[in-house]
């Protein structure tokens, strides 16, 4: 009897073990689901998620479209990148916490936007993000300032939007409230300071500009006569101003490196082409 009982027990255990072997293996997510905690420490900042209302305001202010490439610096659980991808934009999140990167990828998969939303494990201070058309951030002021020189070297017209924190004396182009947060928006300005010269129908001309970020001022000299500039505006690579006494001339142009090309319009006369070169 003892031998038979032993055989039965052994046979039963063999069946149980065989059945368990046939069960599907638990996925990494099933084995351990990473759950971030609000306020947890990170490399540079603690993690505080951005509310959906604020995300919507940030993307609205930047006027994100399917033609954009959005890069979120310090992307956390990926919510801004995923929201941008849902608007049709190509979006990238750069995040130092590898667990957050994996969580973001999982969240993007759940939302069905993996074709548009990607995430990289990396340091925002070392990674090149110059290809972005829209840059989003939720970082502390000192980190914004550390990144500012690099941001100002981005292509003129690049849109930058931050949650809650500014960039010191680089004043935002727009500000709005979203719930209990403030959203700040900038357009990276072209570098226009210096002296620009050209020869037009009115003779030789020289435009002198001084610049502090997107704010510019200066004077226009035509055939030796100096005229103050009015209604001066710089938005990305687009510059416009007016000058003149009895006949006001309206200048509009696009800056590309050391050249400006555009049009001049005086009164009811047809617009004429304008091209200036920086000395």
Secondary structure as UniProt FT lines:
FT   HELIX           2..22
FT   HELIX           28..31
FT   TURN            38..39
FT   HELIX           52..61
FT   TURN            62..63
FT   TURN            66..67
FT   STRAND          69..73
FT   TURN            76..77
FT   HELIX           79..86
FT   TURN            87..88
FT   STRAND          90..95
FT   HELIX           98..111
FT   TURN            114..116
FT   STRAND          117..121
FT   TURN            124..126
FT   TURN            130..131
FT   STRAND          134..137
FT   HELIX           141..152
FT   TURN            156..157
FT   STRAND          159..163
FT   TURN            168..169
FT   STRAND          174..178
FT   TURN            179..180
FT   STRAND          181..187
FT   STRAND          194..200
FT   TURN            201..202
FT   STRAND          203..212
FT   TURN            213..214
FT   STRAND          215..222
FT   TURN            223..224
FT   STRAND          225..228
FT   STRAND          230..235
FT   TURN            236..237
FT   STRAND          238..243
FT   STRAND          249..256
FT   TURN            257..258
FT   STRAND          259..266
FT   TURN            267..268
FT   STRAND          272..278
//
